[in-house]
């Protein structure tokens, strides 16, 4: 018998498959103190929680028989993932259960904003009957710009098309083929911002997406544009949105999320043009049932040694292989992160070549790590287990190759990425004894770069003074250069500089560097 402890309220439908399973004994204890949880977990094979229970390292260590932790929802901030991984406990969540709920809520907000429904309701119940004050706009033939075409963005596009809207979509991994299959128009971020009547965001909150919609973006939008955010607070710069509404640039905003929640006495809530809800995207009976059903099924699969897909930490691999691969894990993820930040266009194909001693090993775990690094720059809820699934879902072909010779290295990992623009980009890295991970090749250029910290990749013409002018500008802006590598193939031809700097480089400084005559492109990389 498998013993499963449930410490947060879950839907009856989610628990039904557990309570009716002949090989499962369920213990529901939803009011445990931390000390009581430490005692209750001792004999359990699995733990099911939502967001209330804090699954600390102490809890995990106390669960001597613990094999799986299930989170009925997406976020796993309340679970100590490293402790679970170190103790061989698989952590799973339910990222798909609220897709329809959030898409429907976003579309409900879209209609409500377009037709001033909340404002009209408030006026009516206060005894007014002012029809002229709440004249709205039709969705018919309007352009909806979707930033982020993952599961939720895709479902939203279906509903918009049913209302005869034109849909522009921007997603770093959206290919022309997939856009045609979904029935949307693939666009750049600038096109979405400049051409849409309604703009909705459905991206994770990352360094790249924080304040993605800012004062500059609002300046480039149509007059009378309407904005939605049912994804993550912080993607839209709230102060800039307030100013844009006040100026008349933005005709309306519908917000389900805020940078700080609850928002309290937020200035945006004082504006009649703003429709707001208290983070209700996943708040439907069906969504709550779905996440419970999904996570319960995943936990059962783990206990019964069946395939599972939504793990947020490393899958189990033989201990002897773990020890062999452990030094290469950091290299694999760093290469993936580096490649994602230096590749332009929607990713179509990635080939991972293992050379030297790695060619004799089972490198499937490293491939998962590379994919997680390569895709996590733009995708949320990606982990070592679902990375291959998400790559396939987005039409990214993944090929693994093994070569016995490693071009002068004991080991070598080479990533070759192809995009929808037919651009091919190559990154190679190795592990040097005593020195750790190193990037040794960027496209056709040989380098020796430690993949860590803030870095600048600069493509330039190999001319006297080019390096000095870059250094002068960085010095004048109080940016210290820690290391520099230069790669070239021909004297006076094209070359690259790879700089490690002591702090993050602002966009304005990148633009300034790109204005130098010798400079072709500047890319900031954060590792």
C-alpha positions in Angstrom: 0.0 0.0 0.0 1.1 3.5 -0.8 0.5 6.1 1.9 -0.4 9.6 0.7 -0.7 12.6 3.1 -2.9 15.5 2.0 -2.3 18.7 4.1 -4.2 21.4 2.1 -7.9 21.3 0.9 -8.2 19.6 -2.5 -11.4 19.0 -4.6 -13.2 15.8 -4.0 -12.9 14.9 -7.6 -9.1 15.2 -7.4 -9.0 13.0 -4.3 -11.4 10.4 -5.7 -8.9 8.6 -7.9 -6.7 8.2 -4.8 -9.4 7.2 -2.3 -10.7 4.6 -4.8 -7.3 3.1 -5.7 -6.9 -0.3 -4.2 -3.2 0.2 -3.6 -3.4 3.6 -1.9 -4.2 4.7 1.7 -5.1 8.5 1.9 -4.6 10.5 5.1 -6.3 14.0 5.0 -4.9 16.3 7.7 -5.4 19.9 6.7 -4.7 21.7 10.0 -1.3 20.4 11.0 1.2 22.5 12.8 4.8 22.4 11.6 5.8 20.0 14.4 2.7 17.8 13.7 3.6 17.7 10.0 7.1 16.5 10.8 5.6 13.6 12.7 2.9 12.8 10.2 5.2 12.7 7.2 7.5 9.9 8.6 5.6 7.0 7.2 4.3 8.6 4.0 5.2 7.8 0.4 3.8 11.0 -1.0 2.6 14.4 0.0 -0.1 16.5 -1.7 -0.3 20.3 -1.0 -1.5 23.6 -2.4 0.2 26.8 -1.4 -0.5 26.8 2.4 1.7 24.0 3.5 5.4 24.9 3.8 7.4 21.8 2.6 10.8 22.7 4.2 14.0 20.7 4.1 13.2 19.5 7.6 9.9 18.1 6.4 11.5 16.4 3.5 14.3 14.9 5.7 11.7 13.6 8.1 9.9 11.8 5.2 12.2 8.7 5.2 9.9 6.9 2.7 8.9 10.0 0.8 9.0 9.5 -3.0 6.8 12.3 -4.4 5.5 15.7 -3.5 2.5 17.0 -5.5 1.6 20.7 -5.8 -2.1 21.2 -6.9 -1.3 24.3 -9.0 1.7 25.9 -10.8 3.9 27.7 -8.3 6.2 25.7 -6.1 7.6 28.5 -3.9 6.4 26.7 -0.8 8.5 23.6 -1.5 12.3 23.3 -1.0 13.1 21.9 -4.4 16.9 21.5 -3.9 16.2 19.5 -0.7 13.7 17.3 -2.5 16.2 16.7 -5.4 19.0 15.9 -3.0 16.8 13.3 -1.2 15.6 11.7 -4.4 12.0 13.1 -4.0 10.2 14.0 -7.3 8.2 17.2 -7.1 5.3 17.6 -9.6 2.9 20.4 -10.3 -0.2 20.9 -12.5 0.7 23.6 -15.1 -2.1 22.7 -17.5 -5.2 22.7 -15.2 -5.9 26.4 -15.3 -5.3 27.1 -19.0 -8.9 27.3 -20.1 -9.9 29.1 -16.9 -7.3 31.9 -17.4 -8.0 32.2 -21.2 -11.8 32.6 -20.5 -11.2 35.1 -17.7 -8.9 37.2 -20.0 -11.6 37.2 -22.7 -14.2 38.1 -20.2 -12.1 41.0 -19.2 -11.6 42.0 -22.8 -15.3 42.2 -23.5 -16.0 43.9 -20.2 -13.4 46.5 -20.9 -14.6 47.1 -24.5 -18.2 47.5 -23.5 -17.7 49.3 -20.1 -19.7 46.6 -18.3 -18.3 47.1 -14.8 -18.7 50.9 -15.0 -22.2 50.6 -16.4 -23.2 48.1 -13.6 -21.8 50.4 -10.9 -23.7 53.4 -12.3 -27.0 51.5 -12.7 -27.0 50.1 -9.1 -26.3 53.6 -7.8 -29.6 54.7 -9.4 -28.4 56.3 -12.6 -29.5 55.5 -16.2 -26.7 57.2 -18.2 -26.5 55.3 -21.5 -24.4 57.9 -23.3 -21.6 57.7 -20.7 -20.8 54.1 -21.5 -20.5 53.9 -25.3 -18.1 51.0 -26.0 -16.3 49.5 -29.0 -16.9 46.3 -31.0 -14.4 43.5 -31.2 -15.4 42.8 -34.8 -12.5 43.4 -37.2 -10.3 44.8 -34.4 -6.7 43.7 -34.0 -5.8 41.8 -30.9 -2.1 41.6 -30.2 -1.0 38.7 -28.0 2.4 38.8 -26.5 3.3 35.2 -25.5 1.6 32.4 -27.5 1.9 29.5 -25.0 -1.0 27.4 -23.8 -3.1 30.3 -22.6 -2.3 32.7 -25.4 -3.2 30.0 -27.9 -6.6 29.4 -26.3 -7.2 33.1 -26.2 -6.5 33.4 -29.9 -9.2 30.8 -30.6 -11.8 32.9 -28.8 -10.7 36.1 -30.4 -11.0 34.6 -33.9 -14.5 33.4 -33.1 -15.4 37.1 -32.5 -13.9 37.9 -35.9 -10.9 39.6 -34.6 -7.5 39.8 -36.4 -4.9 38.3 -34.2 -1.2 39.3 -34.2 1.0 37.2 -32.1 4.6 37.6 -30.8 6.5 34.8 -29.2 10.2 34.2 -29.4 9.6 30.6 -30.2 6.7 31.1 -32.6 7.5 29.8 -36.1 5.6 30.7 -39.3 4.5 27.1 -39.6 2.9 27.0 -36.1 1.4 30.5 -36.5 -0.4 29.2 -39.7 -1.6 26.1 -37.9 -3.1 28.1 -35.0 -4.5 30.7 -37.5 -2.7 33.8 -36.3 -0.3 36.3 -37.9 3.2 36.0 -36.7 4.6 39.5 -35.8 7.5 41.1 -34.1 7.1 42.7 -30.7 7.3 46.1 -32.3 4.5 45.2 -34.8 2.2 44.0 -32.0 2.8 47.2 -30.0 2.3 49.5 -32.9 -0.6 47.9 -34.8 -3.0 46.4 -32.2 -6.2 47.8 -30.9 -6.1 45.5 -27.9 -2.8 44.2 -26.4 -2.7 41.3 -23.9 0.4 39.8 -22.2 0.8 36.1 -21.5 4.5 35.6 -20.7 6.3 34.6 -17.5 7.8 37.4 -15.4 11.5 37.3 -16.1 14.3 39.8 -16.3 13.5 40.2 -20.0 9.7 40.7 -19.5 9.7 42.9 -16.4 8.2 46.2 -17.5 8.2 44.9 -21.1 5.2 47.3 -21.6 6.7 50.6 -20.5 6.5 54.3 -21.2 8.4 53.9 -24.5 6.0 51.1 -25.6 3.0 53.2 -24.8 4.4 56.0 -26.9 4.5 53.7 -29.9 0.9 52.4 -29.5 -2.2 53.5 -31.3 -4.3 56.2 -29.9 -7.1 54.7 -27.9 -5.4 51.3 -27.4 -6.7 49.0 -24.7 -4.4 46.9 -22.4 -4.9 43.6 -20.6 -2.8 41.7 -18.0 -4.0 38.4 -16.6 -0.6 36.9 -16.5 1.9 38.3 -14.0 2.1 41.6 -12.2 5.2 43.6 -13.3 5.1 42.8 -17.1 3.3 46.1 -17.5 5.0 49.1 -15.8 2.1 50.4 -13.7 3.2 54.0 -13.4 3.6 54.3 -17.1 0.1 52.7 -17.7 -1.4 55.3 -15.3 0.2 58.2 -17.2 -0.9 56.7 -20.5 -4.5 56.5 -19.4 -4.4 60.0 -18.0 -3.0 61.3 -21.3 -5.7 59.6 -23.3 -3.3 57.3 -25.1 -4.8 54.3 -23.5 -8.6 54.1 -23.5 -8.9 51.3 -21.1 -7.0 48.7 -19.0 -8.1 45.3 -17.6 -5.9 44.0 -14.8 -6.2 40.7 -12.9 -2.7 41.0 -11.5 -0.5 43.7 -9.9 3.2 44.0 -9.0 2.2 44.0 -5.3 -0.8 42.0 -4.2 -3.2 43.0 -2.8 -2.6 46.4 -4.5 -4.2 48.4 -1.7 -4.9 52.0 -2.5 -3.3 51.8 -6.0 -3.6 54.9 -8.2 -4.8 52.8 -11.1 -7.9 51.7 -9.2 -9.0 55.3 -8.9 -9.3 55.6 -12.7 -12.8 54.8 -14.3 -11.0 53.4 -17.4 -9.6 50.5 -15.3 -11.3 47.2 -14.9 -9.7 45.1 -12.1 -10.2 41.7 -10.5 -8.4 40.1 -7.5 -6.2 37.5 -9.4 -9.1 35.4 -10.5 -7.5 33.8 -13.6 -7.5 30.3 -12.1 -10.5 30.7 -9.8 -13.1 28.4 -11.3 -14.4 25.2 -9.9 -13.2 23.3 -13.0 -9.7 24.7 -12.7 -9.4 23.7 -9.1 -10.7 20.3 -9.9 -8.4 19.9 -12.9 -5.2 20.8 -11.0 -6.1 18.4 -8.2 -6.9 15.6 -10.7 -3.7 16.3 -12.7 -1.4 16.3 -9.7 -3.0 13.2 -8.1 -2.6 11.3 -11.3 1.1 12.4 -11.6 1.8 11.2 -8.0 0.1 7.9 -8.7 2.3 7.4 -11.8 5.4 8.1 -9.8 4.5 5.7 -7.0 3.6 3.0 -9.6 6.7 3.6 -11.6 4.8 4.8 -14.6 5.8 7.7 -16.9 5.1 11.2 -15.6 5.7 14.6 -17.3 5.2 17.6 -14.9 8.2 17.1 -12.5 10.0 20.3 -11.5 13.2 18.7 -10.5 15.5 16.1 -12.0 14.1 12.6 -12.8 15.7 9.6 -11.1 18.8 8.3 -12.7 21.3 5.6 -11.5 23.6 6.8 -8.7 26.7 5.9 -10.6 25.6 8.0 -13.6 24.7 10.9 -11.3 28.3 11.1 -10.1 29.6 11.0 -13.7 27.3 13.7 -15.0 27.2 16.0 -12.0 30.2 18.1 -13.1 28.6 18.5 -16.6 25.2 19.7 -15.4 26.3 23.3 -14.8 28.1 23.4 -18.2 24.9 22.0 -20.0 22.6 24.6 -18.4 25.0 27.5 -19.0 25.4 26.5 -22.6 21.6 26.4 -23.0 21.2 29.8 -21.3 24.0 31.4 -23.4 22.6 30.0 -26.6 19.1 31.3 -25.9 20.3 34.8 -25.2 22.5 35.0 -28.3 20.2 33.3 -30.9 17.8 35.5 -32.9 14.6 34.4 -34.5 12.1 31.6 -33.6 14.0 28.4 -32.8 13.3 25.6 -35.3 16.0 23.0 -34.5 18.6 22.3 -31.9 21.3 19.7 -32.3 23.4 18.6 -29.3 26.6 16.9 -30.0 28.5 15.1 -27.2 32.2 14.4 -28.1 35.1 12.7 -26.3 34.4 10.7 -23.1 30.8 11.9 -23.1 30.1 9.8 -26.2 30.2 6.6 -24.2 27.7 7.8 -21.5 23.9 8.0 -21.3 23.6 11.8 -21.9 19.8 12.0 -22.0 19.8 13.8 -18.6 22.2 16.4 -19.9 20.1 16.9 -23.0 17.1 17.7 -20.8 19.3 20.3 -18.9 20.4 21.9 -22.1 16.8 22.2 -23.3 15.7 23.7 -20.0 18.4 26.3 -20.3 17.7 27.0 -23.9 14.0 27.4 -23.5 13.7 28.9 -20.0 14.8 32.3 -21.2 11.3 32.8 -22.6 9.1 30.0 -21.2 7.6 29.7 -17.7 6.9 26.4 -15.9 9.7 24.6 -17.7 11.7 22.0 -16.0 14.1 19.1 -16.7 11.3 16.6 -17.3 8.9 18.6 -19.4 11.5 20.5 -21.5 11.5 17.9 -24.3 7.7 18.0 -24.3 7.5 21.8 -24.5 10.1 21.8 -27.3 8.1 19.3 -29.3 4.9 21.3 -28.6 6.5 24.4 -30.1 7.8 22.5 -33.2 11.4 22.6 -32.1 13.3 19.5 -33.5 15.8 18.1 -31.0 18.7 15.9 -32.2 21.3 14.2 -30.1 24.6 13.1 -31.6 27.7 11.4 -30.3 31.3 11.7 -31.7 34.3 9.9 -30.3 36.8 12.6 -31.1 36.5 16.0 -29.3 38.6 18.3 -31.5 41.5 18.4 -29.0 39.4 18.4 -25.8 38.8 15.5 -23.5 35.1 16.3 -23.7 33.0 18.8 -25.7 29.3 19.7 -25.8 28.3 21.5 -29.0 24.9 23.2 -29.6 23.9 24.0 -33.1 20.7 26.1 -33.3 18.6 26.9 -36.4 15.9 29.5 -36.5 13.0 30.3 -38.9 15.2 32.9 -40.5 17.6 30.1 -41.6 20.2 31.5 -39.2 22.5 28.9 -37.7 24.3 29.5 -34.4 26.9 27.3 -32.7 28.1 27.3 -29.1 30.6 24.8 -27.8 31.7 24.2 -24.2 34.0 21.9 -22.2 34.9 21.1 -18.7 38.5 21.9 -17.7 39.9 20.1 -14.7 40.4 22.6 -11.9 38.8 25.5 -13.9 35.2 24.3 -14.4 32.9 25.1 -17.4 34.3 27.0 -20.3 32.8 28.2 -23.6 35.4 27.5 -26.2 33.6 28.3 -29.5 31.1 30.8 -30.6 30.1 30.1 -34.2 33.4 30.0 -36.1 35.4 31.9 -33.4 37.6 30.1 -30.8 37.4 31.6 -27.3 38.0 30.7 -23.7 35.1 32.2 -21.6 33.9 31.3 -18.2 30.1 31.3 -18.5 29.2 33.3 -15.4 28.0 36.8 -14.5 27.2 39.7 -16.8 28.7 39.5 -20.2 28.8 41.3 -23.5 29.1 39.6 -26.9 30.2 42.2 -29.5 30.5 41.4 -33.2 32.8 43.9 -34.9 35.3 44.6 -37.7 38.9 43.8 -36.8 40.3 47.3 -37.0 42.9 49.1 -34.9 41.3 51.0 -32.1 38.0 49.1 -32.0 38.6 47.4 -28.7 40.0 50.6 -27.2 36.8 52.6 -28.2 34.6 50.0 -26.6 36.7 50.0 -23.4 36.6 53.9 -23.3 32.9 54.0 -23.5 32.4 51.4 -20.8 35.0 53.2 -18.6 33.2 56.5 -19.0 30.0 54.8 -17.9 31.7 53.4 -14.8 31.4 49.8 -16.1 34.5 47.7 -15.1 35.7 45.0 -17.4 36.7 41.8 -15.5 37.8 39.7 -18.5 38.0 40.1 -22.3 38.4 37.5 -25.1 38.8 38.3 -28.7 38.2 35.9 -31.6 38.9 36.3 -35.3 39.5 34.1 -38.3 41.1 36.6 -40.7 43.2 39.8 -40.0 41.1 42.8 -40.7 37.9 40.8 -41.2 35.0 40.1 -38.9 35.7 39.3 -35.2 34.1 39.1 -31.8 34.8 40.5 -28.3 33.6 38.6 -25.3 33.6 40.7 -22.2 32.8 39.9 -18.6 31.7 43.1 -16.7 30.9 43.8 -13.1 27.3 44.9 -13.5 24.3 44.7 -15.8 24.5 46.7 -19.0 21.5 49.1 -19.6 19.9 49.2 -23.0 21.0 52.8 -23.6 24.6 51.8 -23.3 24.2 48.9 -25.7 22.7 51.3 -28.2 25.7 53.7 -27.7 28.1 50.9 -28.3 26.3 49.8 -31.5 26.6 53.4 -32.9 30.4 52.9 -33.1 31.5 52.6 -36.7 33.3 49.2 -36.3 30.5 47.6 -34.2 28.0 45.3 -35.9 26.0 44.0 -33.0 26.1 44.0 -29.2 24.3 41.4 -27.1 24.0 41.5 -23.3 24.1 38.1 -21.6 23.2 37.3 -18.0 24.5 34.0 -16.7 
